[in-house]
Amino acid sequence: MAEQDKNLNQTPAEENKTPSDKPVKAEKKKEARPNILVRAVRRISKWLRDLRSESKKVVWPTGKQVLNNTLVVIVCIVVIGLFVALLDTAFGFIRGLIIDLL
């Protein structure tokens, strides 16, 4: 009776299976990977192709823009240099006064 109860819960395909009817695992064929040198060359060439395509997307400044930006930087450097020189002179003068008082 217990055997009949087991058969009621099984599908028709499961009834015909025996313990030796295990599903056969599909054999995985190991793909031959190229050696490390070939993989490295492929990666480097892909990187160079990507670099080239990205460099085409760059919007380069015109000569006028470069000149304008260069002048702005030079003016800023001169202004900051003069400010630092002024501070240096002022602090040197104050230091001299303090030393003369002592």
Secondary structure by P-SEA (a helix, b strand, c coil): caaaaaaaaccccccccccccccccccccccccccaaaaaaaaaaaaaaaaaaaaaacccccaaaaaaaaaaaaaaaaaaaaaaaaaaaaaaaaaaaaaaac
